[in-house]
Amino acid sequence: MRIIVYTGKGGVGKTSIAAATAVQLAKQGLRTLVMSTDAAHSLSDSFDQPLSDQPLQLHERLWGVEVNSLRETERNWGAVQQWLGGIMKWAQLEDIGSEEIMIFPGMEELFSLMQIKTHAHSGEYDVIIVDCAPTGETLRLLSYPNLLKWWLEKIFPFERRLIKVIRPVSKMVMGGIELPNDDVMDSIERFVRELEEMNKILLDEKVTSVRIVLNPEKMVIAESRRAFTYLNLFGFNTDAIIVNRVIPKEAREGFLANWHHIHERYDEEIKACFAPLPIYRIPLMPSEVSGRLQLERLSTAGFGETDMSCILFSGRTEQVRKEGGQYILEIPLPFVGKDEVELSQKGEELIVQIGAYRRKLVLPRILIGRSIESARLADHILALRFSERMTQFQEGEELK
């Protein structure tokens, strides 16, 4: 079973790349599902064929689906929405705006991503190609499972017991407001557990690869570098960079000559930024890419004879090694300066924060009970030195 996730800045052509990959793999004989989890679906346009929220066979061994985020929200969050609706009614806030805030930011996209787990467990496909939301939204969602798992294990059991105790008197004390019942609490717990299972699938580098699609342009490369950093931070295996819409040599004269020169210049920067990842360059096609035949031409032009179902690169995101009696935890953090990294250690948890992104990392068993003695960022590797000596490492402490 293979899962390939395509992400990138909006407008770089990742939907076309995802669809072209799916066409190629189906042609190789693999049962292939290509699914769009982006709320602004364009997969139907790529195949020039209407798609729905149920897998539709597009060709031999090829299926497509556009996940309906509203339907997935109702299925996973219906009981919670109903309870929140009661709260809004009690507060006399029954209007369109109050209905909107029953869904927290990013939740609809997250429910869409959970369909990856459903199709992966169905056993009906050899490969699942995921056309994800633009980079910023995707990365924000990838941080949810760590946070929700911590809340479910540390806080949720106490909240549940407390609610059972105070529910009998809540209406009298709180003016008739209803506290969440068992159905609501079960729905929340089930959602977090399923989210955890999905995260395990996505973090399994033997199963899942993330591929970043970009165009050879300054702003796109900058965002792709940030995406690569955060994917490493969250432990996802990025196995390829797809450079799309490269001006071909045939167009190096005339109106597009300057663009050809710009793309050549950025080609060197892309190689320097993302080495040793394999880089695939797809030329700007001579016509609009829509329909299976055009997608086949795109895959041939970009991937050639490469089997895109393979894991194209595998690198460890975390590594523990022993040096002079001390243990060192190494975390790759490409394109990050030492002033951008904040760390804190709380028991068995290590918190790494870069800008607005934070990851809670449960330390390997061998490091539990040890404190961080020093931290150093060099050659894009964050090296944390642990020892048996209990030294306090405060959040935001400057890296050595």
N, C-alpha and C positions, 0 to 999 in steps of 0.2 A: 504494500500500500504506500503510495506517495501522495504528498500534498505540496503544491507549489503555490506560494502566495506572491502576487505581484502588487507592489505599492510604488508610490512616487507622487511627485507634485501634480496637482490638477492640470490637465491639458497636455501632458507629455506623451500620451498615446498608450498608456498601460492596458486599456481595454483591448485595443487592437493586438498588442503583444500577447496578452493572455489568450485571446481567441485564436491567434495564429499558432501558439504553442499547443493548444488543445487540438486543433486540426491536424498538426503534425503527429502528435502522439496517437490519435485515433487511427491515422493512416498507417502507423507502425503496428497496429493490431491491439492497442491497449484500450480497455473500456474506460472512456474519459468523460468526466463531468466538468464543465466549466460553469462557475457560478459567480454572480455579481452580488456583493454585499454592500455596494455603494448605493446610498439612497437615490442618487441621481443616475439611474441605470442607463447605460448606452450599449450593453451587450447585444440587445436586439438589433440595433443599428449596425453593429459590426457584422452580424450574420445576415442582415437584411431579411430578418424573419422574426415575427412576434414571439416573445417568450413570456412565461408566467412564473408563478411561485412553485410550480410543480415541474420536475425534470421533463423536458420535451426532447425527443430524439430528433436530432438535426441531420444526422447522416449515420452510416454504419459505424457502430461503436462510439458515437459521439452524442452527448446530451448537453443541454443548456438549461439554466434556471436563473431567474432574477428573484432574489429573496424579497418577500413582502414584509418590510419591517413593521408595519402596523399590525399585520396579522400575527407575527411572531411576538409582538409586544402584548397583544391581547391574550395569547396562549400562555405566556410565561408570567405575566404581570397582572392578569385579570383580577385576581382576588385582592391584590394590593390596590389597584385602581378603584375597585368598588369601595374599599374601606376609606381611601382618600376622598372619594366622592361624597361619602357620608360626612366626613370632616368638613368639606367645603359647604355642604348643605347646612350643617349645623352653624357654620360661620357666616351663612347667607352670602356665599361667594359663588353662586351658581351662574357662571357665565363662561364664555369661550376661553378667556384668559386663565381661569382657574383650572379648566380641563387640561390646558397645556402644561401646567406645572406639576401635574400628576406623574409626568415622565421626566426623570432627571436627565441632565445633558449627557448625551452619548449613549443612553440606554438603548434606544432603538437600533443604533448601529451594532451595539453589543449583542442584542438578541439575534441580529442577522448573522453575526459571526458564529453564533452557537450552532447554526445549521451545518457548519463544517463537521462538528462532532456527529451529528445525526447521519449525514451521508457517509462519513468515514466508517461508522459502525454498521452500516447497512450491508456491507460486503458486495454491493452491486458494481463497484467501480475499482479499477486498478489505479487510477490517477484522478485527483481532484485539483483543478486549476481555480484559484480564487482571485477574482478581480476586486481588490480592496478599495476602500475609500482613500482619498488623498492623504498624503503622509501625515500631516498634523493630527487629523482625526484618528488615524490608525494607531499612532504611537500613544495618544492619550488613552485609548481603549486598552492597549496592552498593559497599562499599569494597573488597571482595575482588579484583576484576579488576585494579585499579591495583597492589595489593600483589603479586599472583601474577605479573603481567606483568613487574614489576621483578625478582622472584626468578628467573623463567624466563630472562630475558636476562642477568642479572648473575651469578647463582650457579649455576644448574642445569648449564650446560655444564661447569664445573669439577668439580662433584659427580659428573657422569656419567663423566668421564674418570678421576677418582680411584677410583671404584668398580671400573671395568674393570681398573685396575692392581692393586688390593689384593684383588680377589675370589679369585684362586688361593690366597692364603695365609690368607684370612679364617677358614676353618673350623678351621685348625690354631691360629691365634692367638686366635680368639674362641670357642673351645670348640664349634664345629659350627654356629654361627649363620649363616644364609643372608643374603647381601646381596641387594638387589633386582636382578633380571635385566633384560634389555632389554625384555621385555613390560611389566614394571612401570613402567620409566622412560618407555617409549613411551606408556603409558596416562596417566601424569601430564602429559606434554607435550601430548598430544592434548586432554586436558581443559582445560588452561590456554589453548590456542589457540582452542578452541571458545568458551570463556568470554570471551576477548578479542573474538571476532566478535560474540557476543551483546551485549557492552557497546557496541560500535560502533553496533549497531542502536538500542539504547536511548538513546544519546547524540545520535542524529541528530534534530534538532528538526524536520526536514521530514517525518519518519516517525512519531516517538514523542512522545506527550504524557503527562505524569503529572497526575492529578487527585486532589486531597485531599478526602476525605469527612469531614465533622465534624458534630457536634451542637452547638447553641448552649448549651454548658455550659462552665464555667470551666476544668476540668481538660482537657477535650477540646480547647478552643481553645489552651491552653498547649502541649499536645503537637503540635498541628497547626502552630503557629508554629515549633517546633523542627524539625519535619519539613520545612517550607518552607525554613528556613535550610540544612539539610543537603543537600536536593535541589539548591539553588543551589551549595553547596560542591562537590558531585560533578559539576556540570555538566548536570543533567537539566532539561528544559524543563517547568515546571509551568504549565499553561495555563488552569486553572479551579479554583474552590473550590465544592464541593457541600455546602450546609447542609441536612441531612436531619432529618426529624421536627420541623419547626417547628410550634408550636401555632398553629392557624389562628384568624382573627378570630372565627369562629363559636363558639369555645370560650373567649372572654375573660371569660365570667361563669361563676360556679359553682366547682366543685372545681378546674378547671384555670386559673382566673383568675390566680393567682399565677405559675404557670408561663408563662402568656402574657406577663405583665409582665417576667419574667426574660428570656425570649427576645427581646422587643423591646429590652431594654437591651443584650443581647449582640450584637444585630444591628449596632448602631453600632460596637462594638468590632471585629467581624469585618470591616466595611468599612474601618475605619482600619488594621487589621493587614495586609490582603491586597491593598489597592489597589496597582496598577491591574488586578489579575486580575479577570475576570468572575466574579460570584458567583451561583449558582443556588440558589434556596430551594425545598425540597420539603416540603409540609405533612405533618403526621402524618395518615396515611390512615385513613379511618373503619373499615377492616377489615384483617385480616392480608394481607400481600402475598405471595401464593403462587399460581403458575400464570401462564400467558401473559397472560390477560385483565387480571389485577390488575397485572401488570408494565406493560402498555400504559397503564393508567390512571395509574400512577406516573410514567411518562415524560411523559405529556401534562401532568400537574399540575406537574411540575418543569421541563421543558424547552420545553414549548409547541411552537412551530414551528421552534425552533433546530435546525440541522443539527449534531448532536453529533459527526459524523465529521470536521468541520473542525478546524483548529488555531485554538483560541479566543483564544489570546494567544501572542505570540512576543516574548521579550526576550532580549537577549544576556547570557550569564552571565559572559563575560570580554571585555574590550576593551583594546586597546593604542592609545594616542594619543601624539603628540609635542608637547612643550611646552618652549619655550626651549632646544632642543638636547638635551633629555632625554626618555626614553621612560617612560611611566606605564602600568602594568598595573592595570586596575580589575576587582575581583571583587565582585559583589553579595553581601552577607552580612546579610540582614535579621534584626532582633531580637537582635543580638549586641553586647555591650559590648566596649570595647577591652581590658579586663582579661581577657577570655575567650579572646582570640586569641593563639596562639603561632606564630611563623614561624621557619623556617630555610632557608638556601639552600646547596645542595651541588652545585656544578657547574651542570649544565643542569636540575637539579631544584629545585622550590620546594615546601616542605612547609608546609601550612596545617593547624593543629590547633585544634579547638574542643571543649573537654571531652574526651570519649572518642573523638571522631571525627577521623580524620586523612586528608588527601588529599595524595598526591604528584602534583604538577602539573609536566609537562614544559614548560619555558618555550618560547614562540614563538621561531622561529629568530632573529628580529631582536634578541632579548634575551639569547641565549646568549653568554657571555663578558663580560657586564656584571654588575656587582654591585649589590645594593640599597643605595641611599643613605639612603632614609627610607621610613617606612610611616605611613599615616594612615587612620583609620577615621572617616568622617563621612557622615551621611545614608545609613547602611546600605551604604556602598560602601567596600571596602578598596582604597586607592590605594597602590601600590608604585612608588616613583620609582627608576628605574635610571639609571646614568651609566657612562661609560667608566672612571671612576676606581674602582680595585679596593678597595672598602671591605668589611670583614668584617662580616656581619650574623649575630649569634649567635641560636640558638634561644631563644625566650622573651624576647627583647629587648622592652622596653616600646614600645608604639606612640606615635608623636609626635602 
